[in-house]
Amino acid sequence: MASSSSTSINWKYDVFPSFHGKDVRKGFLSHILKEFKSKGITPFIDNGIKRGESIDPELKLAIRESRVAIVLLSSNYASSSWCLNELVEIMKGKEEIQQTVLTIFYEVDPSDVRKQTGEFGKAFDETCNGKPEDVKEAWRQALKDVSGIAGYHSRKWDTEATLIEKIASDVSGVLGITPSRDFDDFVGMESRITEIKSLLSLQSDERKMIGIWGPAGIGKTSTARVLYNQLSPDFPFSTFIEDIKRSYARPCYGDYQLKLCLQKQLLSQIVNQQDIEVRHLGVAQEKLRDKKVLVVLDEVDHLLQLNAMADKPEWFGPGSIIIITSEDRKLFKAHGINHIYEMEFPSCDEALEIFCLHAFGQKFPAKGFERLAWEVTGLAGELPLGLRVMGSYLKGMSMGEWIDAIPRLRSSLDGEIESTLRFSYDVLSDNDKALFLYIACFFVGLKVNRFKRCLANSGLDVDHGFTNLDQKSLISTKYKKYLEMHPLLLKMGREIVYKESIDKPEKRKFLRDTTEICDVLDKNTGSKTVRSIRLHPPYGEEIEITKNAFQGMNNLQFLLVNSGRYSSSLCIPEDLNFLPNKLRLIVWPYCPMRFWPSKFSGKFLVELIMPKSKLEKLWEGIKPLQCLKRMDLRESENLQEIPDLSKATNLEELDLFYCSGLQELTNSIGNATKLQKLSRLWI
């Protein structure tokens, strides 16, 4: 068996299977892929690739990005030039990048493969007809080389099930050659994982629910993620559902609808089926009671969430493990969870090590910085998040800059957790402070490109400021796409805005509190200070907006009204005639307006997102829409016409999907030369 010695390649897949579909796809191959999944082995799947004479460049790349190549030699393997070309590439990988190659002789004699004789040889000869001599020679050499690799002979095994178990076990062994790096970036993680595993009874069929408890910023999610990565290969079904409290703020659509929504996500992720239907709250128990599952429910903050997703251990099959992280210990007790792991603050030495990893890129202070490093570690209060943020801030500074910075850090810390974070905001430039508050109060959770696009040409240096915030650990990007910010940092940012004007919310830059927003809109007290409104109307309540509600908010740039079919009723007068001209982003699903306010220029508008609205018509005449990038009016069934878009020369996306009242498109859309996506199906 060949052994991979390459350590510089970033493997995307664990296994690349080369096979002839007619022989094995529905049988042997499907069973071995299922076994791979149960062991956490990631194979390359070629379902979306159309086969032909020569192999696709995408396939060549997939071969090179796979740690192990498995060649499944069957009677018809050599009847496909595609298979033979795959084999040539695989053998190149074995030679050039020391890729591990395993062979399976499935109902075929290895000598027939090596010599191209028997039925295998006949198939090979037919494939060679008309092919250039150099191609045929490359195929012959590849078959000779692969048949010389010690492999698995299906005819020597009593059952395919036993053979498949052996292959999967051996592949796991090959993949396990790389030393685990689970603990490289987490001080004290290994001991925590060992302690938690002692609570789990991993070798028994007992169903276990355990809680991981501790304050925000202490590392609950990181610990759960490492634990999940280690355990999931031993579970046929597993899922990690992140940040539930933020993803499912209650009440979304009422308790019952929220529970259905939570169950649907749980089931769809466990069984990897996005269109699964959950019509009642017994579906999860019905589908999971015979399945051994590993489930992590991260950042749960309400009993309703647990009742919906993991009401009882008996919902799941024998040997199942449910791990819940939360800041609320009472929640565990209320749910009957007796096994609770309490996250402890790091020791003084561990705290110093955490700080140094982020300040110096090593586990100990740089020479001459020892006393200063200990002093800053003490100021952080041993909160891992604070240590990381402070370390990132000071990284790269000279000793003199450290000495100048520490008094500010000392004065801004008062023992409260928020105080360990506020320093990082205080030392930002005015540009970066503004961007931090925009993210904390409006853009968190949205895509990075939308954030940059909506704030372009706003007077802020968005690209430079974004990089600064990212490097100082004040923000992060999930999957390199979505803006993320730690909950404590979010709270700090929003508290900063709140303290701008405690008693008069209309004097703040960013409005988020539903009660305060409704009061401002109802009393027409909005001021030119307001930059954004993010309104989540409470379920079942009626909210009235007067015709002059937005009259005083001349500087309003971002408006998000997260209404829905089942949320509150928004009462908007038909004579609403004004929206601020500086609006850049409008997100308002299910908007009840029938006609667009007449006093709106659209000069700065970047995105107009109003799916499923009641709109019949938008603005009249030609508007200066040079900034407009995206217009989403899908499923606005009452929409009768599209406004003149002759000035929307930068429009990239127009979604009119199922606008059933719309009969035709405006000819002015021809000016949108940058249009990349147009959805226009209606009936």
Phi, psi and omega per residue, in radians:
M1 nan 2.275 3.123
A2 -1.245 2.649 -3.117
S3 -2.214 2.274 -3.129
S4 -1.338 2.246 3.079
S5 -2.017 0.037 -3.124
S6 -1.359 2.218 3.133
T7 -2.031 -0.039 -3.060
S8 -1.698 -0.095 -3.087
I9 -1.601 2.380 3.046
N10 -1.563 1.711 -3.093
W11 -1.244 2.248 3.095
K12 -1.572 -0.583 -3.133
Y13 -2.152 2.678 3.044
D14 -1.410 -0.701 -3.009
V15 -2.394 2.390 2.940
F16 -1.979 1.974 3.122
P17 -1.603 2.272 3.052
S18 -1.920 2.163 -2.981
F19 -2.752 2.866 2.997
H20 -1.752 2.022 -2.974
G21 -1.003 -0.721 -3.082
K22 -1.063 -0.589 -3.083
D23 -1.376 -0.686 -2.881
V24 -2.333 -0.212 -2.964
R25 -1.009 -0.840 -3.044
K26 -1.428 -0.219 -3.103
G27 -2.004 -1.677 -3.034
F28 -0.974 -0.796 -3.085
L29 -1.121 -0.758 -3.118
S30 -1.088 -0.627 3.139
H31 -1.232 -0.678 -3.116
I32 -1.273 -0.586 3.072
L33 -1.152 -0.643 3.087
K34 -1.124 -0.699 3.115
E35 -1.171 -0.668 3.075
F36 -1.039 -0.798 -3.131
K37 -1.033 -0.720 -3.112
S38 -1.127 -0.397 3.138
K39 -1.784 0.146 3.104
G40 1.283 0.409 3.130
I41 -1.630 2.231 -3.060
T42 -1.733 1.922 3.093
P43 -1.635 2.777 2.958
F44 -1.421 2.300 3.117
I45 -1.977 2.238 -3.023
D46 -1.797 0.416 -3.043
N47 -0.999 -0.563 -3.046
G48 -1.576 0.055 -3.062
I49 -1.792 2.211 3.119
K50 -1.418 2.237 -3.073
R51 -1.514 2.577 3.107
G52 -2.630 -2.710 -3.136
E53 -1.223 -0.826 -3.124
S54 -1.884 2.678 -3.072
I55 -1.466 2.590 -3.079
D56 -1.210 2.544 3.064
P57 -0.990 -0.578 3.099
E58 -1.063 -0.649 -3.136
L59 -1.237 -0.690 3.097
K60 -1.053 -0.724 3.117
L61 -1.142 -0.716 3.134
A62 -1.070 -0.671 3.100
I63 -1.069 -0.791 -3.109
R64 -1.202 -0.430 -3.099
E65 -1.659 0.171 -3.137
S66 -1.854 2.286 -3.094
R67 -1.144 -0.692 -3.113
V68 -2.231 2.381 2.998
A69 -1.906 2.251 3.090
I70 -1.936 2.098 3.124
V71 -1.764 1.966 -3.085
L72 -1.724 1.628 -3.046
L73 -1.470 2.051 3.135
S74 -2.215 3.107 -2.993
S75 -1.068 -0.579 -3.101
N76 -1.751 0.121 -3.102
Y77 -0.977 -0.774 -3.072
A78 -1.361 -0.046 3.098
S79 -1.419 -0.087 -3.090
S80 -2.024 2.069 3.070
S81 -1.133 -0.506 3.077
W82 -1.040 -0.854 3.133
C83 -1.072 -0.749 -3.102
L84 -1.164 -0.666 3.084
N85 -1.175 -0.644 3.038
E86 -1.018 -0.797 -3.106
L87 -1.067 -0.704 3.107
V88 -1.060 -0.781 3.126
E89 -1.112 -0.705 3.140
I90 -1.096 -0.753 -3.133
M91 -1.200 -0.515 3.007
K92 -1.125 -0.731 3.115
G93 -1.091 -0.660 3.110
K94 -1.103 -0.655 -3.090
E95 -1.396 -0.734 -2.971
E96 -1.557 -0.610 -3.106
I97 -2.140 0.274 3.097
Q98 0.956 0.655 3.098
Q99 -1.183 2.417 3.102
T100 -1.308 2.268 3.125
V101 -2.111 2.204 3.068
L102 -1.997 2.481 3.134
T103 -2.038 2.477 3.041
I104 -2.179 2.065 3.101
F105 -1.634 1.678 -3.029
Y106 -1.645 1.816 3.136
E107 0.950 0.681 3.103
V108 -2.542 2.562 -3.105
D109 -1.444 2.264 3.122
P110 -0.986 -0.597 -3.127
S111 -1.187 -0.575 3.080
D112 -1.147 -0.605 3.098
V113 -1.203 -0.823 -3.080
R114 -1.120 -0.704 -3.054
K115 -1.762 -0.073 -3.061
Q116 0.958 0.975 3.125
T117 -2.077 3.099 3.114
G118 1.136 -2.791 -3.141
E119 -1.060 -0.625 3.104
F120 -1.078 -0.750 3.137
G121 -1.149 -0.669 3.107
K122 -1.066 -0.763 3.115
A123 -1.092 -0.684 3.135
F124 -1.138 -0.759 -3.132
D125 -1.075 -0.709 3.138
E126 -1.115 -0.683 3.134
T127 -1.179 -0.561 -3.100
C128 -1.303 -0.302 -3.103
N129 -0.973 2.173 3.078
G130 1.431 0.002 -3.108
K131 -1.580 2.616 3.100
P132 -1.063 2.658 -3.065
E133 -1.107 -0.641 -3.113
D134 -1.176 -0.571 3.086
V135 -1.185 -0.813 -3.133
K136 -1.078 -0.674 -3.126
E137 -1.187 -0.677 3.105
A138 -1.100 -0.686 3.111
W139 -1.137 -0.798 -3.119
R140 -1.052 -0.767 -3.122
Q141 -1.136 -0.706 3.131
A142 -1.113 -0.727 3.113
L143 -1.146 -0.682 3.112
K144 -1.124 -0.767 -3.111
D145 -1.173 -0.770 -3.070
V146 -1.224 -0.568 3.136
S147 -1.259 -0.289 3.099
G148 -1.463 -0.116 3.106
I149 -1.467 2.235 3.114
A150 -1.017 2.140 -3.040
G151 -2.332 -2.767 -3.088
Y152 -1.931 2.240 -3.129
H153 -1.860 1.937 -3.048
S154 -1.046 -0.544 -3.087
R155 -1.248 -0.218 -3.141
K156 -1.637 0.014 -3.113
W157 -1.928 2.456 -3.121
D158 -1.164 -0.706 3.140
T159 -2.363 2.625 3.077
E160 -1.169 -0.566 -3.121
A161 -1.045 -0.760 3.134
T162 -1.166 -0.701 3.115
L163 -1.085 -0.781 -3.108
I164 -1.112 -0.724 3.099
E165 -1.051 -0.702 3.135
K166 -1.155 -0.774 -3.135
I167 -1.082 -0.826 -3.125
A168 -1.092 -0.681 3.120
S169 -1.129 -0.734 3.135
D170 -1.171 -0.685 3.100
V171 -1.101 -0.725 3.079
S172 -1.021 -0.684 3.117
G173 -1.127 -0.723 3.108
V174 -1.102 -0.779 -3.124
L175 -1.165 -0.483 -3.109
G176 -1.360 -0.021 3.127
I177 -1.105 -0.611 -3.134
T178 -1.227 2.204 3.134
P179 -1.066 2.502 3.110
S180 -1.108 2.394 3.079
R181 -2.001 0.330 -3.077
D182 -1.002 -0.531 -2.989
F183 -1.839 0.042 -3.020
D184 -1.017 -0.727 -3.029
D185 -1.793 0.157 -3.065
F186 -2.238 1.839 3.119
V187 -1.195 2.269 3.100
G188 1.383 0.044 -3.060
M189 -1.165 -0.703 -3.048
E190 -1.064 -0.754 -3.141
S191 -1.181 -0.639 3.099
R192 -1.111 -0.763 -3.135
I193 -1.100 -0.724 3.112
T194 -1.069 -0.752 -3.139
E195 -1.132 -0.732 -3.139
I196 -1.178 -0.708 3.130
K197 -1.062 -0.519 3.130
S198 -1.167 -0.304 3.118
L199 -1.556 -0.121 -2.885
L200 -1.705 -0.280 -3.100
S201 0.898 1.014 -2.991
L202 -1.115 -0.440 -3.072
Q203 -1.598 0.007 -3.103
S204 -1.846 2.984 3.082
D205 -1.609 0.159 -3.132
E206 -1.186 2.403 3.049
R207 -1.462 2.284 -3.044
K208 -2.222 2.367 2.939
M209 -2.063 2.225 3.081
I210 -2.275 2.652 3.102
G211 -1.946 2.515 3.004
I212 -1.989 2.018 -2.969
W213 -2.077 2.477 3.080
G214 2.944 2.936 -3.121
P215 -1.237 2.855 3.079
A216 -1.051 2.441 3.078
G217 1.565 0.016 -3.067
I218 -1.612 -0.222 3.050
G219 1.928 0.392 -3.134
K220 -1.086 -0.841 -3.090
T221 -1.132 -0.728 3.128
S222 -1.074 -0.745 3.129
T223 -1.110 -0.778 3.138
A224 -1.113 -0.633 -3.134
R225 -1.166 -0.766 3.103
V226 -1.110 -0.754 3.113
L227 -1.050 -0.776 3.129
Y228 -1.077 -0.791 -3.134
N229 -1.049 -0.604 -3.134
Q230 -1.351 -0.639 -3.021
L231 -1.547 -0.556 -2.972
S232 -1.004 -0.569 3.108
P233 -1.038 -0.364 -3.115
D234 -1.621 0.107 -3.121
F235 -2.129 2.257 3.122
P236 -1.087 -0.517 -3.105
F237 -2.310 2.304 -3.115
S238 -2.714 2.681 3.061
T239 -2.759 2.633 3.083
F240 -2.167 1.932 -3.110
I241 -1.814 1.950 -2.987
E242 -1.510 2.570 2.892
D243 0.804 1.000 -3.065
I244 -1.107 -0.655 -3.073
K245 -1.104 -0.545 3.130
R246 -1.503 -0.611 -3.107
S247 -1.281 -0.506 -3.080
Y248 -2.252 1.175 3.086
A249 -1.128 2.328 -3.096
R250 -1.711 2.639 -0.184
P251 -1.565 2.326 3.132
C252 -1.363 -1.075 -3.124
Y253 -2.245 0.482 -2.984
G254 1.656 2.742 -3.043
D255 -1.029 -0.748 -3.069
Y256 -1.168 -0.804 3.128
Q257 -1.112 -0.645 3.115
L258 -1.125 -0.725 3.119
K259 -1.098 -0.730 3.099
L260 -1.077 -0.712 3.134
C261 -1.110 -0.760 3.135
L262 -1.131 -0.754 3.127
Q263 -1.113 -0.677 -3.135
K264 -1.098 -0.750 3.129
Q265 -1.116 -0.765 3.138
L266 -1.000 -0.897 -3.083
L267 -1.185 -0.743 -3.102
S268 -1.095 -0.616 3.136
Q269 -1.359 -0.618 -3.123
I270 -1.209 -0.805 -3.071
V271 -1.696 0.055 3.100
N272 0.966 0.882 3.134
Q273 -2.391 1.832 -3.012
Q274 -1.260 -0.492 -3.048
D275 -1.674 0.381 -3.123
I276 -1.129 2.464 -3.126
E277 -1.773 2.325 3.077
V278 -2.149 1.716 -3.062
R279 -1.610 -0.330 3.121
H280 -2.651 2.959 -2.987
L281 -1.422 0.086 3.074
G282 -1.691 -0.015 -3.040
V283 -1.147 -0.749 -3.102
A284 -1.044 -0.804 -3.137
Q285 -1.094 -0.717 -3.127
E286 -1.094 -0.697 -3.025
K287 -1.507 -0.360 -3.001
L288 -1.940 -0.141 -2.978
R289 -1.162 -0.317 3.116
D290 -1.922 0.215 -3.065
K291 -1.973 2.343 3.051
K292 -1.432 1.961 -3.034
V293 -2.172 2.690 2.939
L294 -2.072 2.085 -3.100
V295 -2.206 2.278 2.988
V296 -1.989 2.109 3.061
L297 -1.863 1.864 -2.976
D298 -1.690 2.354 3.072
E299 0.981 1.029 3.041
V300 -1.472 2.408 -3.123
D301 -2.312 0.162 3.136
H302 -2.631 2.492 -3.094
L303 -1.077 -0.568 3.129
L304 -0.966 -0.687 -3.122
Q305 -1.106 -0.741 3.122
L306 -1.213 -0.696 3.124
N307 -1.077 -0.586 -3.112
A308 -1.356 -0.611 -2.967
M309 -1.864 -0.394 -3.111
A310 -2.744 1.121 -3.023
D311 -1.111 -0.751 -3.123
K312 -2.491 2.658 3.067
P313 -1.032 -0.521 -3.092
E314 -1.200 -0.171 3.046
W315 -1.113 -0.407 -2.993
F316 -2.010 2.848 -3.091
G317 -1.272 2.918 3.116
P318 -0.958 2.442 3.121
G319 1.459 0.020 -3.113
S320 -1.256 2.619 3.110
I321 -2.280 2.246 3.091
I322 -2.053 2.140 -3.127
I323 -1.999 2.222 -3.113
I324 -2.142 2.309 3.030
T325 -1.911 2.480 -3.136
S326 -2.839 2.748 3.022
E327 -1.565 -0.156 -3.016
D328 -1.881 1.813 -3.127
R329 -1.192 -0.547 -3.141
K330 -1.078 -0.538 3.134
L331 -1.091 -0.704 3.106
F332 -1.091 -0.799 -3.121
K333 -1.112 -0.711 -3.136
A334 -1.115 -0.496 -3.130
H335 -1.610 0.040 3.114
G336 1.340 0.428 3.122
I337 -1.589 1.957 -3.070
N338 -1.644 -0.403 -3.131
H339 -1.618 1.800 -3.087
I340 -2.175 2.188 3.069
Y341 -1.726 2.102 -3.123
E342 -1.615 2.089 3.091
M343 -1.242 2.169 3.133
E344 -1.750 2.636 3.040
F345 -1.136 2.585 3.135
P346 -1.134 2.700 3.038
S347 -1.169 2.980 3.125
C348 -1.005 -0.758 -3.132
D349 -1.164 -0.712 3.126
E350 -1.166 -0.681 3.113
A351 -1.078 -0.739 3.099
L352 -1.072 -0.722 -3.128
E353 -1.124 -0.742 3.091
I354 -1.046 -0.828 -3.129
F355 -1.052 -0.801 -3.075
C356 -1.143 -0.612 3.110
L357 -1.019 -0.620 -3.110
H358 -1.595 -0.465 -3.129
A359 -1.513 -0.604 -3.038
F360 -2.143 -0.161 -3.075
G361 1.286 0.342 3.111
Q362 -2.622 2.988 -3.008
K363 -1.483 0.055 -3.116
F364 -2.489 2.790 -3.089
P365 -1.177 2.634 3.008
A366 -1.169 2.712 -3.093
K367 -1.016 2.270 3.141
G368 1.611 -0.247 -3.100
F369 -1.769 0.136 -3.005
E370 -1.016 -0.890 -3.085
R371 -1.142 -0.724 -3.131
L372 -1.141 -0.677 3.135
A373 -1.114 -0.735 3.104
W374 -1.123 -0.663 -3.121
E375 -1.142 -0.791 -3.139
V376 -1.183 -0.640 3.099
T377 -1.038 -0.705 3.092
G378 -1.141 -0.660 3.127
L379 -1.138 -0.501 -3.112
A380 -1.288 -0.155 3.124
G381 1.151 0.343 3.094
E382 1.092 0.300 3.036
L383 -1.434 2.086 -3.083
P384 -0.897 -0.710 3.125
L385 -1.109 -0.774 3.107
G386 -1.074 -0.703 3.111
L387 -1.094 -0.732 -3.139
R388 -1.161 -0.781 -3.110
V389 -1.134 -0.808 -3.135
M390 -1.126 -0.742 3.119
G391 -1.065 -0.751 3.135
S392 -1.129 -0.628 3.141
Y393 -1.145 -0.761 -3.062
L394 -1.445 -0.216 -3.075
K395 -1.019 2.284 3.099
G396 1.514 -0.121 3.141
M397 -1.395 2.680 3.061
S398 -1.338 2.939 3.137
M399 -1.084 -0.662 3.108
G400 -1.089 -0.687 3.111
E401 -1.178 -0.627 3.060
W402 -1.066 -0.851 -3.088
I403 -1.060 -0.658 3.105
D404 -1.224 -0.555 -3.050
A405 -1.419 -0.562 -3.010
I406 -1.062 -0.728 3.090
P407 -0.992 -0.681 3.096
R408 -1.129 -0.733 3.116
L409 -1.112 -0.690 -3.110
R410 -1.163 -0.740 -3.071
S411 -1.266 -0.418 -3.097
S412 -1.586 -0.070 3.132
L413 -1.816 2.239 -3.132
D414 -2.231 0.314 3.114
G415 1.687 -0.325 3.102
E416 -1.426 2.605 -3.111
I417 -1.028 -0.726 -3.135
E418 -1.046 -0.527 -3.110
S419 -1.189 -0.444 3.105
T420 -1.266 -0.249 -3.098
L421 -1.826 -0.512 -3.012
R422 -1.077 -0.524 -3.109
F423 -1.013 -0.674 -3.066
S424 -1.164 -0.466 3.075
Y425 -1.367 -0.745 -3.061
D426 -1.057 -0.555 -3.072
V427 -1.561 0.029 3.119
L428 -1.303 2.724 2.983
S429 -1.201 2.854 3.122
D430 -1.037 -0.653 3.107
N431 -1.052 -0.846 -3.083
D432 -1.259 -0.560 3.051
K433 -1.078 -0.760 -3.130
A434 -1.084 -0.756 3.135
L435 -1.150 -0.701 3.113
F436 -1.010 -0.788 -3.113
L437 -1.238 -0.618 3.054
Y438 -1.039 -0.738 -3.121
I439 -1.217 -0.845 -3.087
A440 -1.075 -0.630 -3.002
C441 -1.749 -0.219 -3.110
F442 -2.502 -0.831 -2.908
F443 -1.599 -0.120 -3.108
V444 -1.038 2.353 -3.115
G445 1.606 -0.262 3.113
L446 -1.558 2.910 -3.122
K447 -1.226 2.529 -3.132
V448 -1.032 -0.739 -3.093
N449 -1.149 -0.533 3.086
R450 -1.218 -0.728 3.100
F451 -1.001 -0.851 -3.115
K452 -1.178 -0.679 -3.110
R453 -1.171 -0.715 -3.086
C454 -1.264 -0.438 -3.132
L455 -1.782 0.091 3.104
A456 -1.101 2.473 3.113
N457 1.028 0.565 3.138
S458 -1.752 0.011 -3.067
G459 1.641 -0.075 3.110
L460 -1.822 2.539 3.062
D461 -1.502 1.532 -2.965
V462 -1.217 -0.835 -3.074
D463 -1.092 -0.838 -3.123
H464 -1.153 -0.761 3.138
G465 -1.128 -0.686 3.107
F466 -1.059 -0.778 3.129
T467 -1.078 -0.745 3.118
N468 -1.054 -0.829 -3.117
L469 -1.107 -0.673 3.136
D470 -1.164 -0.760 -3.097
Q471 -1.240 -0.460 3.128
K472 -1.563 0.187 3.099
S473 1.078 0.430 3.079
L474 -1.510 -0.369 3.027
I475 -2.442 2.911 3.005
S476 -2.546 2.932 3.126
T477 -2.135 2.112 3.128
K478 -1.397 2.238 -3.090
Y479 0.950 0.406 -3.131
K480 1.063 0.382 -3.106
K481 -2.224 -0.716 -2.955
Y482 -1.885 2.406 3.117
L483 -1.251 2.234 3.117
E484 -2.216 2.623 3.082
M485 -2.592 2.386 -3.124
H486 -1.026 2.487 -3.108
P487 -0.918 -0.650 3.129
L488 -1.203 -0.649 3.078
L489 -1.184 -0.652 3.056
L490 -1.036 -0.845 -3.122
K491 -1.065 -0.740 3.135
M492 -1.071 -0.815 -3.137
G493 -1.061 -0.742 -3.118
R494 -1.251 -0.547 3.057
E495 -1.161 -0.642 3.104
I496 -1.043 -0.788 3.140
V497 -1.170 -0.735 -3.137
Y498 -1.021 -0.679 -3.093
K499 -1.341 -0.145 3.046
E500 -1.059 -0.638 -3.124
S501 -2.787 1.524 -3.024
I502 -1.104 -0.770 -3.023
D503 -1.599 -0.271 -3.092
K504 -2.215 1.502 -3.096
P505 -1.031 -0.471 -3.136
E506 -1.151 -0.202 3.125
K507 -1.652 0.013 3.135
R508 -1.573 2.762 3.131
K509 -1.326 -0.615 -3.036
F510 -2.205 2.230 3.134
L511 -1.967 2.223 -3.130
R512 -2.272 -0.525 -3.073
D513 -1.235 2.172 -3.042
T514 -1.046 -0.797 -3.110
T515 -1.077 -0.776 -3.136
E516 -1.151 -0.713 3.134
I517 -1.107 -0.796 3.142
C518 -1.074 -0.655 3.132
D519 -1.158 -0.740 3.127
V520 -1.110 -0.771 -3.122
L521 -1.200 -0.654 -3.109
D522 -1.212 -0.660 -3.082
K523 -1.673 0.020 3.128
N524 0.986 0.733 -3.076
T525 -1.778 0.098 -3.128
G526 -1.011 2.486 -3.078
S527 -2.085 3.030 3.129
K528 -1.216 -0.149 3.108
T529 -1.240 -0.564 -2.999
V530 -1.155 2.225 3.111
R531 -1.865 -0.565 -3.113
S532 -2.552 2.633 3.030
I533 -2.272 2.229 3.072
R534 -2.192 1.708 -3.000
L535 -1.841 2.178 3.037
H536 -2.040 1.583 -3.054
P537 -1.013 2.415 -3.138
P538 -1.204 2.589 -3.093
Y539 -1.117 2.287 2.999
G540 1.434 -0.011 -3.121
E541 -1.788 2.645 3.115
E542 -1.741 2.261 -3.119
I543 -2.090 2.235 3.131
E544 -1.808 2.340 3.062
I545 -2.042 2.148 -3.104
T546 -1.371 2.898 -3.074
K547 -1.162 -0.387 -3.135
N548 -1.833 0.316 -3.006
A549 -0.982 -0.657 -3.061
F550 -1.767 0.123 -2.970
Q551 -1.028 -0.723 -3.079
G552 -1.519 -0.093 -3.040
M553 -1.640 1.123 -3.050
N554 -1.149 -0.371 -3.098
N555 -1.823 0.204 3.118
L556 -1.118 2.194 -3.087
Q557 -1.926 -0.553 -3.012
F558 -2.312 2.198 -3.120
L559 -2.259 2.051 3.082
L560 -2.197 2.078 3.065
V561 -2.057 1.830 -3.023
N562 -1.545 1.024 3.094
S563 -1.443 2.886 -3.109
G564 -2.693 3.033 -3.098
R565 -1.039 -0.570 -3.062
Y566 -1.850 0.074 -3.107
S567 -1.570 -2.782 -3.039
S568 -1.197 2.916 3.092
S569 -1.648 2.095 3.094
L570 -1.683 2.084 -3.130
C571 -1.737 1.944 -3.096
I572 -2.062 2.204 -3.128
P573 -1.179 2.548 -3.133
E574 -1.190 -0.325 3.132
D575 -1.661 0.322 2.994
L576 -1.055 1.997 -2.984
N577 -2.099 0.198 -3.072
F578 -2.503 2.276 2.884
L579 -2.262 2.455 -3.080
P580 -0.984 2.370 -3.083
N581 -1.244 -0.271 -3.120
K582 -1.565 0.091 3.133
L583 -1.049 2.267 3.116
R584 -1.858 -0.569 -3.088
L585 -2.377 2.207 3.030
I586 -2.177 2.037 3.066
V587 -2.107 1.989 -3.039
W588 -2.649 1.310 3.074
P589 -1.140 2.592 -3.141
Y590 1.039 0.524 3.141
C591 -1.044 2.248 -3.078
P592 -1.448 -0.104 -3.138
M593 -1.107 2.430 3.059
R594 -1.628 -0.599 -3.099
F595 -2.268 2.551 -3.102
W596 -1.333 2.445 3.090
P597 -0.973 2.378 -3.051
S598 -1.235 -0.530 -3.091
K599 -1.655 1.403 3.109
F600 -2.710 2.113 -3.050
S601 -1.508 -0.594 -3.110
G602 1.321 0.194 -3.048
K603 -1.079 -0.619 -3.079
F604 -1.830 0.006 -3.032
L605 -1.127 2.181 3.139
V606 -1.823 -0.744 -3.140
E607 -2.386 2.345 3.028
L608 -2.128 1.817 -3.048
I609 -2.010 1.751 -3.083
M610 -2.421 1.055 3.126
P611 -1.202 2.640 3.051
K612 1.011 0.572 3.140
S613 -1.432 2.978 3.067
K614 -1.668 0.131 -3.072
L615 -1.027 2.348 3.020
E616 -1.781 -0.530 -3.077
K617 -2.727 2.502 3.066
L618 -1.683 -2.560 -3.015
W619 -1.266 2.802 3.098
E620 -1.644 2.640 3.001
G621 1.282 -2.918 -3.081
I622 -1.688 2.229 3.126
K623 -1.955 2.626 3.111
P624 -1.364 1.437 -2.997
L625 -1.758 0.587 -3.081
Q626 -1.090 -0.427 -3.119
C627 -1.501 -0.237 -3.007
L628 -1.158 2.156 3.139
K629 -1.900 -0.597 -3.008
R630 -2.495 2.346 3.063
M631 -2.316 2.067 -3.085
D632 -2.135 1.859 3.134
L633 -2.130 0.375 -3.033
R634 -0.966 2.513 3.092
E635 1.061 0.394 2.981
S636 -1.509 1.509 -2.916
E637 -1.201 -0.358 -3.123
N638 -1.561 -0.123 -3.080
L639 -1.135 2.177 -3.058
Q640 -1.828 -0.438 3.113
E641 -2.717 2.699 3.096
I642 -1.689 2.402 -3.125
P643 -1.206 2.966 3.097
D644 -1.104 2.151 -3.106
L645 -1.983 0.409 -3.063
S646 -1.110 -0.431 3.118
K647 -1.655 -0.050 -3.116
A648 -1.482 1.056 -3.022
T649 -1.270 -0.232 3.136
N650 -1.890 0.186 3.140
L651 -1.094 2.232 -3.105
E652 -1.917 -0.475 -3.061
E653 -2.467 2.242 3.090
L654 -2.305 1.987 -3.082
D655 -1.940 1.930 3.117
L656 -2.112 0.478 -3.077
F657 -1.042 2.216 3.115
Y658 0.974 0.667 2.892
C659 -1.510 1.434 -2.908
S660 -1.190 -0.363 3.119
G661 -1.476 -0.105 -3.083
L662 -1.551 2.175 -3.059
Q663 -1.704 -0.533 -3.103
E664 -2.707 2.850 3.084
L665 -1.639 2.621 3.064
T666 -1.238 2.453 3.127
N667 -1.110 -0.372 -3.094
S668 -1.153 -0.205 3.131
I669 -1.145 -0.284 3.098
G670 -1.094 -0.343 3.106
N671 -1.375 -0.238 -3.127
A672 -1.425 1.279 -3.041
T673 -1.229 -0.226 3.137
K674 -1.755 0.173 -3.106
L675 -1.103 2.153 -3.114
Q676 -1.882 -0.487 -3.079
K677 -2.406 2.197 3.071
L678 -2.308 1.980 3.080
S679 -1.852 2.099 -2.984
R680 -2.500 0.570 3.111
L681 -1.410 2.153 2.997
W682 -2.523 2.809 -3.100
I683 -2.187 nan nan
